[in-house]
Amino acid sequence: MPLNTKGHTPLQKCMRVSFFNIILNLLLVLCKAAAGIFAHSTVLVSDALHSGADTLCTVLVLSGLGYEAKHPGMRAKKVQGGIIAVLAAAIGATGMGMLSGAVHILCGHRELPPDRFALVMAVLCVAVKAAMYINTKRIAGQSRNDCLLADAFHHRADCMSSLLVVSSVLCARLQWAVPDAIARIALGLFLLASAYSIAKDGIALLRVKNPNPAPISQSARK
C-alpha cells in the first residue's frame, strides 16, 4: 500500500499518511461491522468498534501534527508526548481486553459458529492493518517523528489484535475454546508490555526540559 509523498516536507508526509490511515480505518469499521452482522460473528463486530476507536486515535495524531506545524518547538514536543501517552493507553486497553476475553472463554462462554465469510473478512483486515503499520513506520522513520512512530506501533498492535480475531473466528468455527483463550492471554501480555515501553517515552517527552528529547526507545522500535 505505497503512499506517494515525494515533494512534501517531513511534517506534510506525516499528516498525509495519518489522513490516509483515517480513511482506511473508516472503511474497515464499515466492512467489519457489516461482515460481523451478516456472518453472525460478535467478535468481528467488536473488532469494528475497536477500529472506530483506532480512527479517533489517528485523528488525535493528525491534530497533534497540525499543532506542531503552527507551533514548532518545545510546546509541540510536549503535545506529542501527551498523544504518545494516549496511544500507549489505547494499546494497553486492547491488551486488557484480550485478557478479559480469555477469562470469559475459560468461564464457559460459547458463541454460535460464524459463517466462512467472517473468516475471510478477518484475514483481509489483517493484511490491511499490516500494510498500514509498514507504511506508517516507514514515513515516521523518514520524518523522524515520534508521534507518528507511536501511531505505527498502535497499528501493529491492531494488526496483532486482528490476528486474534482470525484465531477466534477459526476456533469458533471448530469449537476450540482453550487454544483461543491461550492465544488471547499471550497477545494481551505482549500488548501490555508494548504499551508500558511506549508510555515511558511519552512521559519522558512531557517531562523533558531541553529542545532535543530522546526518541522512542529502541526496545519499542523493535
MOTA-V684714 format. One record per pair of residues at least 24 apart in sequence whose C-alpha atoms are under 10 Angstrom apart, sorted by the first residue. I is the first residue (numbers start at 1). J is the second residue. If there is no record, write none. Layout:
i->{I;I}
j->{J;J}
This chain:
i->{1;1;1;1;1;1;2;2;2;2;2;2;3;3;3;5;9;10;10;10;10;10;10;10;11;11;11;11;11;11;11;11;11;11;12;12;12;12;13;13;13;13;13;14;14;14;14;14;14;14;14;14;14;14;14;14;14;15;15;15;15;15;15;15;15;16;16;17;17;17;17;17;17;17;17;18;18;18;18;18;18;18;18;18;18;18;18;18;18;19;19;19;19;19;20;20;20;21;21;21;21;21;21;21;21;21;21;22;22;22;22;22;22;22;22;22;23;24;24;24;24;24;25;25;25;25;25;25;25;25;25;25;25;25;26;26;26;26;26;27;27;28;28;28;28;28;28;28;29;29;29;31;31;31;32;32;32;32;32;34;35;35;35;35;35;35;35;36;36;36;36;36;36;36;37;37;38;38;38;38;39;39;39;39;39;39;39;39;40;40;40;40;40;40;40;40;41;41;41;41;41;41;41;41;41;41;41;41;42;42;42;42;42;43;43;43;43;43;43;43;43;43;43;44;44;44;44;44;44;44;44;44;44;46;47;47;47;47;47;47;50;50;50;50;50;51;51;51;53;54;54;54;54;54;54;54;57;57;57;57;57;57;57;58;58;58;58;58;58;58;60;60;60;60;61;61;61;61;61;61;62;62;64;64;65;65;65;73;73;74;74;74;74;74;74;74;74;75;75;77;77;77;77;77;77;77;77;77;77;78;78;78;78;78;78;78;78;78;79;79;79;79;80;80;80;80;80;80;80;80;80;81;81;81;81;81;81;81;81;81;81;81;81;81;82;82;82;82;82;82;82;83;83;83;83;83;83;83;83;83;84;84;84;84;84;84;84;84;84;84;84;84;84;84;84;84;84;85;85;85;85;85;85;85;85;85;85;85;85;85;86;86;86;86;86;87;87;87;87;87;87;87;87;87;87;88;88;88;88;88;88;88;88;88;88;88;88;88;88;88;89;89;89;89;89;89;90;90;90;90;91;91;91;91;91;91;91;91;91;91;91;91;91;91;91;91;92;92;92;92;92;92;92;92;92;92;92;92;93;93;93;93;94;94;94;94;94;94;94;94;94;95;95;95;95;95;95;95;95;95;95;95;95;95;95;96;96;96;96;96;96;96;97;97;97;97;98;98;98;98;98;98;98;98;98;98;98;99;99;99;99;99;99;99;99;99;100;100;100;100;101;101;101;101;101;102;102;102;102;102;102;102;102;102;102;102;103;103;103;103;104;105;105;105;105;105;105;106;106;106;106;106;108;108;109;110;110;110;110;111;111;111;111;112;112;112;113;113;113;113;113;113;113;114;114;114;114;114;114;115;115;115;115;116;116;116;118;118;118;118;119;119;119;119;119;119;119;120;120;121;122;122;122;122;122;122;122;122;122;123;123;123;123;123;124;124;125;125;125;125;125;125;126;126;126;126;126;126;126;126;126;126;127;127;127;128;128;128;129;129;129;129;129;129;129;129;129;130;130;130;130;130;130;130;131;131;131;132;132;132;133;133;133;137;144;145;145;146;146;146;146;146;146;146;147;147;147;149;149;149;149;149;150;150;150;150;150;150;150;150;152;153;153;153;153;153;153;154;154;154;154;156;157;157;157;157;157;157;158;160;160;160;160;161;161;161;163;193;194;194;194;194;195;196;197}
j->{128;130;131;132;134;135;131;132;134;135;136;138;135;136;139;139;143;139;140;141;142;143;144;145;65;66;68;69;139;140;143;144;145;148;65;66;69;143;136;139;140;142;143;61;62;65;66;136;139;140;142;143;144;145;147;148;149;61;62;63;64;65;66;69;148;62;139;58;62;132;135;136;139;140;148;55;58;59;60;61;62;63;65;132;136;139;148;151;152;55;58;59;61;62;58;132;136;54;55;58;59;129;132;133;135;136;155;51;52;54;55;56;57;58;59;62;55;51;55;128;129;132;50;51;52;53;54;55;56;58;125;128;129;132;51;52;54;55;56;51;52;52;55;121;124;125;128;129;53;54;55;121;122;125;118;121;122;124;125;118;115;117;118;119;120;121;122;114;115;117;118;119;121;122;114;118;114;115;117;118;113;114;115;116;117;118;119;121;111;112;113;114;115;116;117;118;111;112;113;114;115;117;118;119;165;168;169;172;111;112;114;118;169;111;114;118;122;164;165;166;168;169;172;114;118;119;121;122;162;165;166;168;169;165;122;125;158;161;162;165;90;94;158;161;162;155;158;162;90;87;90;91;151;154;155;158;83;84;86;87;90;151;154;83;87;148;151;152;154;155;84;86;87;151;86;87;147;148;150;151;147;148;147;148;145;147;148;211;212;205;206;208;209;210;211;212;213;206;211;145;146;147;202;205;206;208;211;212;213;202;203;204;205;206;207;208;209;213;147;202;205;206;145;146;147;148;150;202;203;205;206;146;147;150;199;200;201;202;203;204;205;206;207;208;147;199;202;203;204;205;206;146;147;148;150;151;199;202;203;206;146;147;148;149;150;151;154;195;198;199;200;201;202;203;205;206;216;147;150;195;196;198;199;200;201;202;203;204;205;206;150;195;198;199;202;147;150;151;152;153;154;195;198;199;202;150;151;153;154;191;192;194;195;196;197;198;199;200;201;202;154;192;195;196;198;199;154;157;191;195;153;154;155;156;157;158;161;188;191;192;193;194;195;196;198;199;154;157;188;189;190;191;192;193;194;195;196;199;188;191;192;195;154;157;158;161;187;188;191;192;195;157;161;184;185;186;187;188;189;190;191;192;193;194;195;184;185;187;188;189;191;192;161;184;185;188;161;164;181;183;184;185;186;187;188;189;191;181;182;183;184;185;186;187;188;189;181;184;185;188;180;181;184;185;188;177;178;179;180;181;182;183;184;185;186;188;181;182;184;185;181;177;178;180;181;182;184;177;178;180;181;182;177;178;177;172;175;176;177;169;172;173;175;172;173;175;169;170;171;172;173;174;175;169;170;171;172;173;174;169;170;172;173;169;170;173;165;166;169;170;165;166;167;168;169;170;173;166;169;166;162;163;164;165;166;167;168;169;170;162;163;165;166;167;162;166;158;159;162;163;165;166;156;158;159;160;161;162;163;164;165;166;159;162;163;155;159;162;155;156;157;158;159;160;161;162;163;155;156;157;158;159;160;162;155;156;159;156;158;159;157;158;159;221;215;215;216;201;202;205;214;215;216;217;202;215;216;198;215;216;220;221;195;198;199;201;202;216;220;221;221;194;195;198;220;221;222;191;194;195;198;191;187;188;190;191;194;195;191;187;188;190;191;187;188;191;187;220;219;220;221;222;220;220;221}
